């Protein structure tokens, strides 16, 4: 019987995830980490599926073409606001970081003219103050703002509800925390946090602001469903990358390749529009700052390392050292991922368990260590004489104290000398990368200095990643890669003795190879590197090193964001199912757990008892036919049932159905009432007060359940279930016995529906038709209640002559 089979399958999302590998056992007490126990029991999924209950259908039936057009216009307007907001946030962060760094280096250079010891102490104190402000904000105000935020946003777009990652205080903590950590000279970047910042801005705009801090507007509260919020957050992610790198196309591809699990063409246009708006905002801001309105903000501001005047051509012999760069990038990138995992686990198990004070001490200690290395190591390096100046070159040797550029005069005995190690160490990361990428500066850096910087900065990047501050890995990865890339370029120049070989070109290829070996991105990273260097001629070479580095890195471990997501206990559904799933069926994945179901008319006391006894987020609703056979009529979400219990307006004294299955009867709720706020966990059963009289009453669930949940036959392979679950963004899938008969078959031609006038329309989808519901009612009246079972197993398509339904075997 159906009930016997059905009690072996429920909540496929949670049960399928239990088959996937998780991070190691134990509590993850670090900032931004979820515990393993909460991963298995407390992490909820988002409702990306449209719940087509009667409240939704009545709301859709009342909306005309004007509302559809208005809705589309509002989505484009929100895309515009997201672009403007993310662009302004990026401008504010960059101006603040550049001014803090500019004041720091200017003051330090002025002091070391009199005393290097006093300048050294001032340099340490300024960096310590900035880092302390950042870690204090994170630990005491916005814990979810720690780290890059990309693994958490990737999990959100994968369908996982992670508490706190899109709150207003998280946005504030991300912005000001990034200013402190990056301005304080730590071995991290602001590009990853900008992605999280864009996602927060998009989410806050979608919900109309923050009600907790009284910064909300009802006019902006247009998108309350998780499905609409997902689209907005996707636009915010692309806007963050576009703002960080001034790479609008790269931002779109990053959102498509790296963070989203679901995509459609309409979303592509809005994401592209958002990225274009960001590019315009950033360009306008940079033009305004060129007139001197932004203090120290100048060429070292937004990332763009123009090497269009670099190497114009390459020979066949150079492909070998370029391939070597790709191999080195894959090895060092995979090693970086593995080392960060070990360090993060050590922090979690031994350090961060001791509280916020230890996190503050740790960040301040790393700040002092970084300052000592970046200031002290150049003091141990002998200065080099300036090369002969090229009359057509704009590069000055040595550069003026406190100014950005190549050839830093640091602890040198003569005026016409420079310290190559200080040129990359005692500098902002953006300026250091610009120096490493610089063209026509052959032999500016010695191999010894580059190797010293590579070892020390690589170690600092590993140790710093995972501290309680906002931290991105794009710029540190570019720093590491450009260093060994320039090393290979030096050896190539010395071996081939060709004048057209430029070391800066090899530095660019090294940067691309390390990012590819660590993050495992290809298409989006390739476009980003081309956009930030303004050299399309290097595209084939960037593609070559990215493919090699990704292939080498994949041999050892997964990408950085996937590894960090697993370490944080975020149960991502990857793009491909595990191989073992091919040998498993849907019934095997369900296990032997008993299914908790609800009747169509449930007693309030029974509903409360079920909600208190478990944490399931969805329950099958079972009715009985005239013959007494159980019949599944839909899926009731826990959140929707809690709304009904809280409102009490649907309570009734009779245990008989008050609504027919055709939906006749007044619906006293708007569909928006069932949407869970993004800034809270929603209603809890403990928050609802029910009197003894209330507990004796009943609720008819028929108007509020999802009458067309996705179902699969019990013998379907788990691979197909996995693909269906992930690609459609589902939260639940019912497992049922194989159907005994097929009512009809839907093919491609049945879905190619042309829009015509309402009078001459021949077909329309049931999900947007009220008339189709009346046809279904007429069919039930003619064939009895048994006819409803196959209707619940597929998509109902209606025309003037027939009703076709695809059974489970057709899915």
N, C-alpha and C positions, 0 to 999 in steps of 0.2 A: 504494500500500500504506500501511498505517497507520504504519509506521515512517518512511516518507519524509515524510508529512505531519506527523508528530508532532515531527520534529526541527526544525520551524520555530516551535514554541511552548513556552515555559517561563517560569515565575516572572513572572506577569502584574503583580504588584505593582511590582516594580522597573522593569519595562519601561514600564508605564503612567505611573509617576512621572517617568520620563525625558522624557516628552512634555510635562510640565507645566513652567511657568516657575519657575526657581530664582532665588535671590538672586545678586548679581553674583559673578563669579569671584574667587577669592582666598581666602586663609585667614582665618577668623574667630577671631582670637586673644583677643578680649575674654572676660571672665568669663561663662560660661554659653553661649557661642556655639560652634556646631559648624562645622567647616571644610566648604567646598563639596565637596572630594574625599571626605571621610568621609560627607557627605550622600548622595553617589551610590553609594558602594561599601561604607561601613562601617555605616550605620544599618540596624538590623534591625527587622523587624516583630514584633509580639506574636502569639502563637497563641491568638486568641480562638475559633477553631473547635474543636469537640470532636473529638479524634482517636479515632475508633471502631475502634481495633485490637482484637485478640483479648484483650490484657491488660485493656483497658478493659471489654470486654463480659463477661469472666469476673468482674471486680470488681463490675459492675452486677448480674450474675445472682445474686451472693451476698448482695446487700443486699435487705432486706425493707422493709415499710412502716414498721417502727420506725426504721430508719436514715433514711428520708426525712423522717420527722417530727423526728428528732433534728437532722438537717442544717438544716432550716428554723429550728428553735429556736436553733441556734448562730448562724445568720446574724442573727437578731434580737438575740441577745445581743451580737454584735459591733457591730451598729448602736448599741446602748446604750453600749458602751465607747467607740466613736468619738465619740459625742455628749458623753460625760462628759470624755474626754481633750481634745477640741478646746475645749470650754467652759472647762476649767481652764487650758489654755494661753492662751486669749484673756484670761481674768481676770488671769493672771500678767503678760502683756504690757501690758495696760492699766494695772494698778496700778503697774508699774515705770515706764512712760512718764509717767504723771501725777505720780508722786512725784519723779522726776528733774526734770521740768518745773516742778513746784511749788517744789522746793528752789532751782532755778535762778532763777526769777523772784522768789521771796521774798528770797533773798540779794542779788540785783541791786537790787531796790527798796530794801532796807535800806542798801546802799552808796551809791546815788545820792542819798540824802538828805544825804550829806556831800560826795560828789564824783562827778560824772557820768563823769569820765575813769576813775576807779577802777572804777566799776560797769561801764563799757563794756569794760574789759580783763577783768574777771572774767566777764562774759557771754560774751566771745569764747573764753576759756580753757575754760569749762565745756562749751560746745558743741563745741569742738575735741577735748576729751578723749572725749566721748561718740561723736563721729563716728569718731575714730581707733580706738576699741575695736571699732566695728562693722566698719570696712573691714579691720582686722587679722584679725578672726575670719574674714571671708569669704576674704581672699587666702591665708591660711596654714592654714585648717582646713576650710572648706566652700565651695569655689568655686561649686558648683551652687546655693548659697543666694542668689546675687546676683539682683537684679531682682525682679519680682513673682512669678515662677514660674507664672503662669497660662498663658502660651504653651506652656511645657513640659508642664504637666498636660493641657492641651488636646491636645497631640500624643500623650501617653501614652494618653488615652482614645480618640484617633483610630486607635490601633493601632501606635504607634511606640515602640520601646524606646530611650529616651534614658538613657544611663548616668549614675548618680549622683544623680538628682533625688529619689529616695525613700529615701535612706539615713538612718541615725540621725544622723550628723554633719551632714547637710543640715538635719534638723529642729532640732538644737541651734543651728546657725548662723543659721537663719531666726528663731528666737525671740530670741536675744540680739543678733543683728545688727539686728533691727527695733527693739529697745529703744534701741540706741545711735543709729541713724540718725534715728528719729522724735523721740526725746528730745533729740537734738542740734539740732533746729530746721530740718532740711533740708526742702526743698519737695517732700515725698513723704509717703505715708501707710502705714499698717500693715495696711490691709484686703486688698490683693492678697496680701502675704505670709501672711496668715492663711488664705487659701484653700490655698496651698501647704503650710502647717503642718498643716491638717486632712487633706490628702491623704497627707502623710508619716506621720501618726499612724495613719491607716487601713491603709496598706501595712505598717507595722511590726507592727501588731496581727495582720494577716492571716498574716504569716510567723512569728509568735511572738516578735518582738523582734529584737535585733541580736546575732548570734553573734560578731561581731568584738570587741564590747565586753563580751561575756559577760553580756548582758542579755536572755536568751531563755528561753522556756518551751515545752516540748513540748506542754503542754496546750492552748496557743493555736495550735499549728501545724495548723489545720484546713483552710486554703484555700491550696493550692499552685499552682493553675492560673492562667494569665493571665486567664481568663474570670471567675473568682471575685474576683481582685484588682481587676479593673476595676470590679466592683460596689462593692467596699469603697472604692476611691478616689473613686468618684462620690459616695458618702455623705460622705466627708471633705471634698470640695469644697463641697457644700451646707452642711455644718456650719461651714466656715470663713466663708462669707458670713453665715450666721445669727448667728455669734458676733461678726462685725465690726460688723454694722449692727443687731443685735437684730431681725432680720427673717427669721423662720423660713420663711415662705411665699416671700419673695424669694429665699432660699437655694435652695429646691427649683427654682424657675423659672430661676434662674441656671444651675444644673447642667444643666437640660434645654435651655435656649436657647443657652448660650454654650460650654460645655466638652465636652459629650458628643456622640458621633456615633451612639450606639446606646442605645435605651431600651425598657423594657417595664413593664407595669403593676405586676408584683411589686416591681420596683426602686423604683417611685414610692412605694409604701407605706413601704419601709424608709428611703428618703431623707427622707420627711416625718417619720417617727418620730425619725430622728437629729436633724433640725433642731429638733423640739419638745423633745428632751432638752437640746440646747444652750440653748434659750431658758429652760428651767427652771434650769439650772446658773447661767447669767448672772444671772437674777433673784434667785436665792438669794444669790449672791456680792454683788450690789449691796445687798441688804437687810442683809447682814452688815457691809458697809462703811459703811452709814449711821450706825452706832453709833460711828464714829470709829476703827475698827480698821485702817484702810488708809492712814493718813497723809493726804497731800494728795489722795487719790482722792475725788472728790465729783461734783458736777454735770457736771464736764468729763470724766468718765470715758468710759463706753461711749456711742457716738454715738446720740443721739436728740434731735432738735431739735423740741420740741413747739411748734407754731404753731397749735394748735387755737383760740386766742383771736385769730387774725389776721382777715384779710378774709373775710367770710362770704358775700358775693355779688359778682357782677361784671356789668357791663353789656355790651351788644353792641359799643359803641365800643372797649372794651378789648381786643377780639379782635385788632385790628390791631397794637397794640404787642406783644401776646403772640406773634403770628406773626412779628414782627420779631425777637423774642428767639430763636425757633426758627431763623430764617435766620442770625443772628449765631452761634448755637451750632454750626450745621453748618459755617460758614466757618472759625471759630476752631478747631473740633475737627479738621477736615481739615488745616488748617495746622499744628496741633500734631503730628499724626501724621507729616506730611511732614518737619517740622523735626527731630523725634526720629530719623527715619531718617537724615537727613544727618549729624546729630551723632554717631549711633552708628557710622556708616561711617567718619567721620573718626577717632573714637576707635580703631576697630579697625585702621585702616590706618596711623595715625601715632603713636598714644599707647600703647595697651595692648600693643603688640608689644615694648615696652621692659621689660616685667616687672612684678612685683608692687609694687616700690618706687614706680614711677611712678603706679600706681593709688592707692596710699596718699597720695602727694603731691597727686594730683588731687582726691581726696575731701576732704582737709584744706583745700586751697585754696578749694574751693567752700563748705566750712563757714565759713571766715573771711569770704568774700564775702557769704554769706547773713547772717551775724551783723552785719557792718558795715551792710548795707542795712536790716535790720530794726530796728537800734538807731539808725543815723545819720539815716535819712530823717525819722522823726518829730521829730527835733531841729530840722529845717528848716521844720517846719510850725507856724504860729501857732495857739495854743489858742483855743477857742471857749467862750463863756459857757454855763453849764448852762441847759437849758430849765426853764421853770416846772414844778415837781414836781406830779404828779397824786396827790391824796390816796389813791386806790385802787391806785396803782401800786407794785410791789415793786422797781422799778428805782431805784437810788441814784446820784446824780450829785454829785461824782465818786465812783467806787467806792473802797473802801479799798485801799491799796497792797498788792500781792501777792494780792489776792482776784480771783476770776473774775467777769466781768460786763461791762456796757457802761460807757462814759464813763471812760476811763483818764486820770488826771491825770499827765501825763508832760511834764516841762520846761515847766510852766506857772507864771506869776508869781503867780496868785491861787488861792485855795482852791476857789472855785466855778467852775473852768474845767476843760476836758478837751481831750485831743488826739485827734481822730478818726482820724488816721492810725496813732497808737500803739494805738488800740483794736483794730485788725485786724492790724497788723504786729508789735507787741511783745506777742505773745500766742501761746498754743498754737493749732494749726489748728482743733481742735474748738471752742474758745471763740470764735475769730474767726468761724467759720461761725455759731455760735449768735448772735453779735452782728449779723451780716449778716441772718440770718433773723428777728431779733427784731421783734415786732409793736408797733404804737403807739409807734414811735420815729422819727417823721417828722423829716427834716432833721438826724438825728444825724450823718450823713456828708455831706460836701460832694462835689460832682461832681469837683472837682479832686483830692481825696484818693483817691476811688475809682478815677479814671483812672490816677493815679500808681501805686497798688497793683496795678492790673490789668496794666500794662505791666511792672513790675518782677517781680511774682510769676510771670507768664506766662513771662518770660525765664528766671527761676530754675528753674521746673519743667522747661523744655526742656533746660537745661544739666545739671540734676541727674539726670534720667532717663537711665539707662545707666551710672551710676557703679557701682563694685564694692561696693554695699551693697544690702540688701533694700529694695525700693522699690515702693510701690503708687501707682496713679494715681487712685483713687476720690476721696479727700479733696482732693488738689490740684485735680482737675477740678471738684469742688463749690465750692472756693474761687474759682476763676477764673470759673465760671459765675454764682455768686451775686453777684460784684462787678459784672459788666456788667448782670446782671438788676436789681440795685438802681439802677444808673445809669438804665436805661430806666424804672424805677419813679419815679425823681425827675422825669424829664421828663414822664411821664404825669400825675403829681400836679400839676405846674405847668401843664400844658396843659388838663386837664379841670376842675381846681379842685373836685374832689369829695372829701368828707371820708371816704368809705368805702373809698378806694383805699389799700392798705397796701404800702409799699415792700418789706417782708419777703416778701410773697407773690411779687412779681416776682423777688426774689432766689432763691427756691425754683425758680421756672420757669427762670431762667437756669442754675441748677445742673443741672437735668434736661436742658436743651438742650445744654449742653457735653458732658455724659457721653454723650448720644445721638449727638452729632456726632463724638465721638472713638471711643467703644467700639462704637457702632452696635447697642446693645441696646435693646429696646423693652418687651416684656412684663415681664421680670424687673426691669428698671430702674424701670419705672413702679410696680410693687408695692413695691420697696425704698423709693422716695421717699415713698410714702404711709405705709409702716410707720414710717419714721424721723421723720416730721413729725406723725403722729397727726392728719391732717386729710383725711378721705375726700372732703370737698366739692371739693377741688382736683383730684380724679382726672381729670375731662374736660380740664382745662387742661394737666395734665402729659402726657396722651396726645397732645394737639394739638401741643405743642412738641417732643415726642419724634419724632413722625412727620415733622414738617417738618425738624428738624435731621438726622435719619437720611437723609431723601431728598436734602437738600442735600449732606451729607457723601459720600454714595455716588457723587455725580457726579465727585469728585476722586480718591478712593482708597478702600482697604478699611479695616476697623476696626483699632484700635490693636493688638489681640492677634494678628490675622491678619498684619498688617504685620511685627510683631516676630517672629512665628514664621517667616515667610519670611526675614527678615534673619538669624535664627539658623540657617538651613539646615534647619529642621524641615519635612519634606515632607508637609504636611497634605493629606488628600483632602477637598476642600470639599464642601459639601452638594449643589452642582450641578456636573455635568460641563461642560467647556468646549464651546463651540458647535462647534468644529472636529471634535470626536469623533463628531458625527452622521454625518460623511462618511467615517469610518474604520471598518475592520473589525477583529476580534480578531486576525486573521492579520497585518494590516499593523502592528499595534502590537507584535507579537512580533519583527518584524525578521527578519534572516537569521542570527541567532546559533544555533549548533548546540546541541542539547539533550544534556546529559549524563545518561545513564540508568544504572540498576543492574539486574543480573539478580536473579532471586528468590534464588538461592544465589550469593553473591558471595565471591570469595576475599579474605581479609583484606588481603593486599598490594595488591590492586586497589582495595579500598575506601579504604585509606590514601592511595594515589596520587591518587585522585579528590578526596579531601578536602583534600589539600595543594595541588592544582593550581588550586583555585578557592575562592570564598567563598560559593557558592550555599547556601541554607538548606533546599532541598527538591529531591528527585530522583525522577523517575518510575521505578517498578520495572516491568520488562518481562519477561514470560515468553513462551513459544512454545506454540502449539497443536500438535495431533498432525500437522497438515499443515505445520508449520514457520513458520506466520505469526506475527509478533510480536503480543503481547497485553499491553496495559497492565493491571496488576493492582492498582496503588495508588500511593501517594505515601509516600516515606520522608523524614522530616525529618533534617536534619544533626545536631541535638542528640540525637535518639533513637539514631542510628547511633553517635555518640560514646559514649553510655552503654553500648551493647553492646560496643564495642571496649574500653572501660575495665574492664567487669566480667569479660569473657572466659568467662563460664559458658555462653555459647551457642555457643562455637567447636566445630566438628566436623571430622572428618577427611574425610568423604565429601562430594563435590560434588553429591550428590542431596538433594532436599528431605527434611527430617526431620519436617515438619508438613504435614498435608493442608490443603487450602484451607478445609476446614470448621472448622479450628481445633483439631482433636483433638490432644492432646499437652499435656504439662504446661508452663505458663508460669511461669518462675522469676523473674519480676519483678513488683513492684507497679506499678500505673499511676502512683503518686506519684513513683517513681524517675525518671521521664522529665521531671518538672517542673523548669524552670530557676529557680534562686534569684533573687529580685528584687534582691538586694544584690550580685550579681556577674554576670559575663558568661557564666557556665557553664563547661563543659569545653571546652578547646582541644585540637586534635589534637597540639599540641606537648607537652601535659601527659601524654600517654599513652605508656607504655613497652611496646613489643612486641618480643619476642625473634624470632630467625630462625625458630624452630619455630612461633610464633604466626602469623607472616606467611604460612606455607604452609597454614594451616587455612582453613575456610569458615564462613560464617554464613548461615543460612536467615532471610530477612527477612520471610517471610510473616506470622508472628504479630505483628509489630511495626509494619508499615506501615498507613497509612490506606487501607482497601479501598474507600472511597466518597468520593474527592475530588470537588470541584465541577469540572465540565467544561462547556465551551461550544463550539458549532460554530464553525468558522473564519470563517464569513461573518456572525456576529452583530455588530451595530454596537457600537462601542467605548462608546457612551453606555450601553447596556444592561449591558455588562460592568462599567463603572464603578459603576453603581448597585448591581449585584449584589455587587460587591467591597466597597463601602463599607457598605451596609446590613447585610450579614451579618458584617462584621468579618473578612474572609478574609485569608489570607496568600499563597495560591497559587491559581491557576485554570489548569486544563489546557485547551489549545486542540486540538480534534480535528476530523477531517473529518466531514462530515455523515453521520449514521447511515443505513444502507441500509434499515432496517425499524424498525417500532414494535411492541413487544410488547404495550403497553396504554396506556391513558390514565387518569390520575388526575384526578378532579374534586373539587369541594368536598365532596360527600357521602362520598367515600372517606376524607376526613380527619376527619369528624365521628364520632369513636369514643367510644362511651359506656363508662364503666368498669363492669364486671360482675364477678361472682365468677369465679374461675379456671376452674371447671368448665364454666360456660356462656358464657365469653367467645367472641365471634365474630370479633373483630379485635384486632390489637395492632401497634404500630409495630416494625419490625425493629430499630431502634436500641436498644430496651430488651428485646428478646425473644431468648431462646436457642433457643426452638423454631423461630423463623423462620429461624435459621441452618441448622437441620437440613433445613427445607423447601428452602432454597437448594441444599444439598448433594445432596438427592434429585433436584432439577431438573437439576443439572449431570450427575449420573450418567445420567439418562435422555436428555438432549439433547446430551451431549458438551461439550467445553470451549468451543465457539463460543457457547454460550448465556450464558457469563459476561460477554461484552463489553457487551451492553446493560444487564446488571445493574449494572455499574460506572458507568453514565451517569445514574443517577437514584436515587430513593428507593424502597426495597422495601417493599411493603405486602402482608401475608399474611392470608388468611382460610382458611376450611375448604375452599374449592373452587378458588381461583385465586391466582396471583401476578401482580400488575400492576407494571409498571415504566414510568416516563415517560422517554422517550429525550431526547436533547439538543434536539430540535426543540420539545419541550414546555416547556423551562425558561424 
